[in-house]
Amino acid sequence: MKAEHGDTLFRLAVEKAPAGSVLHGVADEGVIIRTIAEAVGRHLNVPVTAVAAEDAVAHFGFLAGLLGRDIPASNTLTRALLGRRPAQPGLIDDLDSGHCFGS
């Protein structure tokens, strides 16, 4: 994320959001964990395979409970509250740009 975009979000949050607000400042909604893993795997040149639910704790450790949950996130309320639409690329496009991996 470019600094000026993040700065804008944080500035708007301080100026407009009521205390205690929970904000979701990214454009993506409903990105599937497997899609994220596939993007990371492509850039690190490592295979991505499914892990059975019964093997998740052994494979992912404490993250298994989080990764196995359906926790959708939406920026609809944040956009309405702050009057701002995210202008940055989505998560997968950002990962595919390669800069997160030193490309």
Helices and strands as residue ranges (DSSP letters): H 3-16, H 33-44, G 53-55, H 56-60, G 61-63, H 64-67, H 76-82, H 91-96, G 99-101
